[in-house]
């Protein structure tokens, strides 16, 4: 039965559509909200953003005529129970409100941590468009969800989940996974800043920090770490290879080195540049001669390596599918029980004692994917913890940042939760 019909059946059974709360009405959140309202059985009931104009813009775009905006908990609660669309700028009382599932779409690790942690403790389902947070404290949030009978999931639409779908497909058919990954969309400019990309960002109607997180490579590193953590595949190496490739050469580029490819072993995660973007891929192999013959007959190439390729990911437009999966089947689309990979911090400029780090997509650092146990051995700081950290000793551009190099913001909830995750032994596989 189609998901849309199942959602309608659930709405009829409950007497109301699935009430969706959205935190963050920026580019991703706005697109998500518009798509939710188009889907039978789902209702965008609550929008949370510090900018009320973004709340108003989203509600107007979906045709909500009687929405209200209030920071009074009683008013918000009453409106939700009456079936009225409502906006607020506060997350303090979010976990106490009567909604069915919350979607966190700010892209800010610490805000994401506050929303996800409080709502999971209240046994509410949580879906995130915030993979930056997930690669920092995902195992802890998953553990809390399981304990409380809730669902914690990263949303469909981003490359990690869509690549994982191909991995699961290949594993179900008993293919050997050689590599899984994505094509990188934007030019790789590792030292880019919000200023260097500002003009392009304005043309794309994007936040310059968001575009910078793409161009400096942080987003790709974060996404591929999430894919490794969710599938149990290893990172190919610190920073990955990131070779150029085309749709037609994927299976040749991501072959083993002994067969002319870039990889020193099978079962890894990596990315490439070229026309593969905005798609995702899995490179597979089989030891069954006749299956190999069948793959060639089916125009998958001569073998022994074959590429499974999805040429698109639909970002926030696909994300509501994870809402349906959570509420209908009580399943997460993507989660990490522990980490195979970390995303550590590399200086984008010379840093001096007293400098304050501005976080992902900023002027000071960029994310760099690493094998989790190597990052632990070198005492490297996950980039998701670096917002407002203060440098303690001089660091040169291109150097990694260790816990000995910085004082973290100990008032930050995500810092506190990461320490808890580490102490519980949940971080590393």
C-alpha positions as CSV (number, residue, x, y, z in Angstrom):
1,X,0.0,0.0,0.0
2,X,1.3,3.5,-0.8
3,X,2.7,5.5,2.0
4,X,0.1,8.3,1.3
5,X,-2.8,5.9,1.8
6,X,-1.3,4.5,5.0
7,X,-0.9,8.0,6.3
8,X,-4.5,8.8,5.5
9,X,-5.6,5.6,7.2
10,X,-3.6,6.6,10.3
11,X,-5.1,10.1,10.3
12,X,-8.6,8.7,10.1
13,X,-7.9,6.3,12.9
14,X,-6.5,9.1,15.2
15,X,-9.0,11.7,14.1
16,X,-6.3,14.2,13.0
17,X,-3.3,14.4,10.6
18,X,0.2,13.6,11.9
19,X,1.1,16.9,13.6
20,X,4.6,17.9,12.5
21,X,6.7,20.4,14.4
22,X,9.6,22.1,12.5
23,X,12.5,23.8,14.1
24,X,14.4,26.1,11.6
25,X,12.6,27.7,8.7
26,X,15.6,28.5,6.6
27,X,16.3,27.2,3.2
28,X,16.1,23.5,4.1
29,X,13.3,23.9,6.6
30,X,11.2,26.0,4.3
31,X,11.4,23.4,1.5
32,X,10.6,20.7,4.0
33,X,7.5,22.5,5.3
34,X,6.2,23.2,1.8
35,X,6.5,19.5,1.0
36,X,4.9,18.2,4.2
37,X,1.8,20.3,3.6
38,X,1.4,18.6,0.1
39,X,1.3,15.1,1.6
40,X,-1.9,13.4,2.6
41,X,-2.1,12.7,6.4
42,X,0.7,15.1,7.4
43,X,0.2,18.7,8.7
44,X,2.8,21.3,9.4
45,X,1.4,22.3,12.8
46,X,4.2,24.2,14.4
47,X,7.2,26.2,13.1
48,X,9.9,27.4,15.4
49,X,12.4,30.0,14.3
50,X,14.1,33.0,15.9
51,X,13.1,35.1,12.9
52,X,9.3,35.5,12.8
53,X,9.4,36.7,9.2
54,X,10.6,33.2,8.2
55,X,7.7,31.7,10.1
56,X,5.3,34.0,8.3
57,X,6.8,33.4,4.9
58,X,6.5,29.6,5.3
59,X,3.0,29.6,6.5
60,X,1.9,31.9,3.7
61,X,3.6,29.7,1.1
62,X,1.6,26.7,2.3
63,X,-1.6,28.7,2.3
64,X,-2.2,28.7,6.1
65,X,-4.5,31.6,6.7
66,X,-5.3,31.5,10.4
67,X,-1.9,30.9,11.8
68,X,-0.7,32.7,15.0
69,X,2.8,33.4,16.4
70,X,3.2,33.4,20.1
71,X,5.9,32.7,22.7
72,X,3.3,31.9,25.4
73,X,3.3,28.1,26.0
74,X,-0.4,28.0,27.0
75,X,-1.4,29.8,23.8
76,X,0.7,27.6,21.6
77,X,-0.6,24.5,23.3
78,X,-4.2,25.6,22.9
79,X,-3.7,26.4,19.2
80,X,-2.1,23.1,18.4
81,X,-4.9,21.1,20.1
82,X,-7.5,23.2,18.2
83,X,-5.8,22.2,14.9
84,X,-4.5,25.7,14.3
85,X,-1.1,26.4,12.7
86,X,1.2,28.1,15.1
87,X,4.7,29.6,15.2
88,X,7.0,30.5,18.1
89,X,10.6,31.7,18.6
90,X,11.1,29.5,21.7
91,X,12.4,26.0,22.1
92,X,12.4,26.0,25.9
93,X,9.0,24.4,26.2
94,X,9.0,22.5,22.9
95,X,9.2,19.0,24.3
96,X,6.0,19.7,26.3
97,X,3.9,20.6,23.3
98,X,1.2,18.3,21.7
99,X,2.8,17.3,18.4
100,X,3.6,13.9,17.0
101,X,7.1,14.3,15.6
102,X,9.6,17.2,15.5
103,X,12.0,17.9,12.6
104,X,15.2,19.7,13.5
105,X,16.4,21.7,10.4
106,X,18.7,24.4,11.7
107,X,22.0,22.8,10.7
108,X,23.4,24.1,14.0
109,X,24.9,21.3,16.2
110,X,24.1,22.8,19.6
111,X,20.6,23.9,18.8
112,X,20.0,20.5,17.2
113,X,21.2,18.9,20.4
114,X,18.9,20.9,22.6
115,X,15.9,20.0,20.5
116,X,16.6,16.4,20.0
117,X,17.7,15.6,23.5
118,X,14.8,17.3,25.2
119,X,12.2,15.8,22.9
120,X,13.7,12.3,23.1
121,X,13.7,12.5,26.9
122,X,10.0,13.3,26.6
123,X,9.6,10.2,24.5
124,X,8.8,12.1,21.3
125,X,9.9,11.1,17.9
126,X,12.7,13.2,16.4
127,X,13.8,13.5,12.8
128,X,16.8,15.7,11.8
129,X,18.0,17.6,8.8
130,X,21.1,18.2,10.9
131,X,23.7,15.7,10.0
132,X,26.3,18.0,11.6
133,X,24.8,17.1,15.0
134,X,24.3,13.5,14.2
135,X,28.0,12.8,13.4
136,X,28.8,14.3,16.9
137,X,26.2,12.7,19.3
138,X,24.1,10.4,17.1
139,X,24.9,7.2,19.1
140,X,23.7,8.8,22.3
141,X,20.5,10.1,20.8
142,X,19.8,6.7,19.2
143,X,20.3,5.0,22.6
144,X,18.0,7.4,24.4
145,X,15.3,6.9,21.7
146,X,15.5,3.1,22.0
147,X,15.3,3.3,25.8
148,X,12.2,5.5,25.6
149,X,10.4,3.8,22.8
150,X,10.8,6.8,20.5
151,X,12.3,7.0,17.0
152,X,15.4,9.1,16.3
153,X,16.3,9.4,12.6
154,X,18.2,11.4,10.1
155,X,15.9,12.4,7.2
156,X,15.8,11.1,3.7
157,X,16.9,13.3,0.9
158,X,20.5,13.9,1.9
159,X,23.3,11.8,0.3
160,X,24.1,9.5,3.3
161,X,20.6,7.9,3.4
162,X,20.2,7.6,-0.4
163,X,23.6,5.9,-0.6
164,X,22.7,3.7,2.3
165,X,19.6,2.6,0.4
166,X,21.9,1.3,-2.3
167,X,24.2,-0.3,0.2
168,X,21.2,-2.2,1.8
169,X,20.0,-3.2,-1.7
170,X,23.4,-4.6,-2.6
171,X,23.8,-6.4,0.7
172,X,20.4,-8.0,0.4
173,X,21.4,-9.4,-3.0
174,X,24.7,-10.7,-1.5
175,X,27.0,-8.5,-3.5
176,X,30.4,-7.5,-2.0
177,X,30.5,-3.8,-1.2
178,X,33.7,-2.3,-2.6
179,X,32.9,1.4,-2.0
180,X,30.0,3.7,-1.4
181,X,29.8,7.5,-1.7
182,X,28.6,10.6,-3.4
183,X,29.6,13.1,-6.1
184,X,30.7,16.4,-4.7
185,X,28.4,19.2,-6.0
186,X,30.5,22.3,-5.5
187,X,34.1,23.3,-6.5
188,X,36.5,22.2,-3.7
189,X,38.0,25.4,-2.2
190,X,39.4,24.3,1.2
191,X,40.2,27.8,2.4
192,X,37.0,29.5,1.3
193,X,35.1,31.7,3.7
194,X,31.7,33.2,3.8
195,X,33.2,36.3,2.2
196,X,34.8,34.5,-0.7
197,X,31.5,32.8,-1.6
198,X,29.1,35.6,-0.7
199,X,28.3,36.7,-4.3
200,X,27.6,33.1,-5.4
201,X,25.5,32.5,-2.2
202,X,23.4,35.6,-3.0
203,X,22.9,34.4,-6.5
204,X,21.8,31.0,-5.2
205,X,19.7,32.6,-2.5
206,X,21.7,30.8,0.1
207,X,23.3,31.7,3.4
208,X,27.0,32.3,2.8
209,X,28.0,30.1,5.7
210,X,26.0,27.2,4.3
211,X,27.6,27.6,0.9
212,X,31.0,27.9,2.5
213,X,30.4,24.6,4.3
214,X,30.0,23.0,0.9
215,X,32.9,24.6,-0.9
216,X,35.5,24.1,1.9
217,X,34.6,20.4,2.0
218,X,33.1,20.3,5.5
219,X,29.6,19.1,4.3
220,X,31.0,16.3,2.1
221,X,33.2,15.1,5.0
222,X,30.2,15.2,7.4
223,X,28.0,13.4,5.0
224,X,30.5,10.6,4.2
225,X,31.2,10.1,7.9
226,X,27.5,9.7,8.5
227,X,27.3,7.1,5.7
228,X,30.2,5.2,7.2
229,X,28.7,5.3,10.7
230,X,25.3,4.1,9.5
231,X,26.5,1.3,7.3
232,X,29.5,0.1,9.3
233,X,31.7,0.7,6.3
234,X,35.1,2.2,7.0
235,X,36.4,5.5,5.8
236,X,38.9,4.9,2.9
237,X,41.5,6.9,4.7
238,X,41.9,10.2,6.6
239,X,40.3,12.8,4.3
240,X,39.4,10.2,1.8
241,X,40.8,10.0,-1.8
242,X,38.1,12.2,-3.5
243,X,39.3,11.4,-7.1
244,X,37.8,12.8,-10.2
245,X,35.3,10.3,-11.8
246,X,32.4,10.3,-14.2
247,X,29.2,8.3,-14.2
248,X,30.8,6.0,-16.8
249,X,34.1,5.5,-15.0
250,X,32.9,5.1,-11.4
251,X,33.5,1.3,-11.3
252,X,37.0,1.8,-12.7
253,X,38.1,4.6,-10.4
254,X,36.8,2.9,-7.3
255,X,38.3,-0.5,-8.0
256,X,41.1,-1.9,-5.9
257,X,44.6,-0.6,-6.6
258,X,45.7,-4.0,-8.0
259,X,43.0,-3.6,-10.6
260,X,43.9,-0.1,-11.5
261,X,41.7,1.8,-9.1
262,X,42.4,4.1,-6.1
263,X,41.4,1.9,-3.2
264,X,43.8,-0.1,-1.0
265,X,40.9,-2.3,0.3
266,X,37.2,-3.0,-0.1
267,X,34.4,-2.0,2.1
268,X,35.0,1.8,2.3
269,X,33.3,5.1,2.0
270,X,34.7,7.9,-0.3
271,X,33.5,10.7,-2.7
272,X,34.4,11.9,-6.1
273,X,34.3,15.1,-8.2
274,X,32.8,15.3,-11.7
275,X,29.5,14.6,-13.2
276,X,28.5,12.0,-10.6
277,X,27.1,14.9,-8.6
278,X,24.4,15.3,-7.3
279,X,24.1,11.5,-7.3
280,X,25.2,8.7,-5.0
281,X,26.8,5.4,-5.8
282,X,27.8,2.0,-4.6
283,X,30.5,-0.1,-6.3
284,X,29.9,-3.9,-6.0
285,X,31.4,-7.2,-7.0
286,X,30.3,-10.8,-7.0
287,X,32.2,-14.1,-6.8
288,X,29.4,-15.9,-8.6
289,X,30.4,-16.4,-12.3
290,X,26.8,-16.6,-13.6
291,X,25.7,-13.6,-11.6
292,X,28.6,-11.7,-13.1
293,X,27.5,-12.8,-16.6
294,X,23.9,-11.7,-15.8
295,X,25.1,-8.3,-14.7
296,X,27.0,-7.8,-18.0
297,X,23.9,-9.1,-19.9
298,X,21.8,-6.4,-18.1
299,X,24.1,-3.7,-19.4
300,X,25.8,-3.1,-16.1
301,X,29.3,-3.3,-17.7
302,X,31.9,-6.0,-18.3
303,X,32.8,-6.5,-14.6
304,X,34.2,-7.5,-12.3
305,X,33.3,-4.2,-10.7
306,X,29.8,-2.7,-11.2
307,X,28.4,0.7,-10.3
308,X,24.9,1.1,-8.7
309,X,24.1,4.8,-9.2
310,X,21.2,7.1,-8.2
311,X,21.6,10.4,-10.2
312,X,19.8,12.7,-7.7
313,X,19.0,13.4,-4.1
314,X,16.0,15.6,-3.4
315,X,17.1,17.1,0.0
316,X,14.2,18.5,2.0
317,X,11.6,17.4,-0.7
318,X,12.3,13.7,0.1
319,X,12.6,14.3,3.9
320,X,8.9,13.7,4.8
321,X,9.4,10.0,3.7
322,X,11.3,9.6,6.9
323,X,8.5,11.1,8.9
324,X,6.1,8.5,7.4
325,X,8.6,5.7,8.1
326,X,8.9,6.8,11.7
327,X,5.2,7.2,12.6
328,X,3.9,4.2,10.5
329,X,6.6,1.6,11.0
330,X,8.5,2.9,14.0
331,X,11.7,2.7,12.0
332,X,14.7,5.1,11.6
333,X,15.8,5.8,8.0
334,X,19.4,6.3,9.2
335,X,21.1,6.2,12.6
336,X,24.5,5.3,13.9
337,X,24.9,2.9,16.8
338,X,28.6,3.9,17.1
339,X,31.2,5.7,15.0
340,X,33.4,4.3,12.3
341,X,34.3,7.9,11.3
342,X,34.7,11.3,12.9
343,X,34.7,14.8,11.4
344,X,37.6,16.6,13.1
345,X,38.7,20.2,12.8
346,X,41.4,21.7,10.6
347,X,42.5,25.4,10.7
348,X,41.6,27.5,7.6
349,X,44.0,30.2,8.7
350,X,46.8,30.7,11.3
351,X,45.1,30.7,14.7
352,X,46.5,32.4,17.9
353,X,45.8,32.1,21.6
354,X,42.5,33.8,22.5
355,X,41.0,33.4,19.0
356,X,37.3,32.2,19.1
357,X,36.2,29.6,16.7
358,X,33.1,30.4,14.7
359,X,32.1,26.9,13.7
360,X,31.1,25.1,10.5
361,X,31.1,27.1,7.3
362,X,32.9,30.0,9.0
363,X,36.3,31.8,8.8
364,X,38.4,29.7,11.1
365,X,38.1,25.9,10.6
366,X,36.8,23.3,8.3
367,X,35.7,19.7,8.8
368,X,38.0,16.8,7.8
369,X,36.8,13.2,7.9
370,X,38.9,10.7,9.8
371,X,38.9,7.1,10.9
372,X,37.3,7.3,14.3
373,X,39.9,5.4,16.2
374,X,42.7,7.4,14.5
375,X,41.0,10.6,15.6
376,X,40.7,9.3,19.1
377,X,44.4,8.2,19.2
378,X,45.4,11.7,18.1
379,X,43.0,13.4,20.5
380,X,41.4,15.4,17.8
381,X,38.3,17.5,18.4
382,X,35.0,16.8,16.5
383,X,34.0,19.9,14.6
384,X,30.5,19.7,16.0
385,X,32.0,20.8,19.4
386,X,34.1,23.7,18.2
387,X,31.5,26.6,18.1
388,X,32.8,29.3,20.5
389,X,35.9,27.2,21.5
390,X,38.9,29.4,22.5
391,X,42.4,28.7,21.1
392,X,45.0,28.1,23.7
393,X,48.2,27.9,21.6
394,X,49.3,28.8,18.1
395,X,48.0,26.6,15.3
396,X,49.1,27.0,11.7
397,X,46.7,26.8,8.7
398,X,46.2,23.2,7.7
399,X,46.9,21.8,11.1
400,X,44.4,19.6,13.0
401,X,43.1,20.8,16.3
402,X,43.3,18.6,19.4
403,X,41.7,18.8,22.7
404,X,45.0,20.2,24.1
405,X,44.8,23.2,21.7
406,X,41.4,24.6,22.8
407,X,39.1,25.3,25.7
408,X,35.6,24.1,24.6
409,X,32.5,26.0,25.6
410,X,31.5,23.9,28.5
411,X,28.1,25.6,28.7
412,X,27.3,24.1,25.3
413,X,24.8,21.2,25.6
414,X,26.4,19.3,22.7
415,X,29.7,19.4,24.4
416,X,28.1,18.0,27.6
417,X,26.3,15.3,25.7
418,X,29.4,14.3,23.7
419,X,31.2,13.8,27.0
420,X,28.3,11.7,28.2
421,X,28.4,9.6,25.0
422,X,32.1,9.0,25.4
423,X,31.7,8.1,29.1
424,X,29.0,5.5,28.3
425,X,31.3,3.9,25.7
426,X,28.8,4.6,22.9
427,X,31.1,6.5,20.6
428,X,33.4,3.9,19.0
429,X,32.6,0.6,17.4
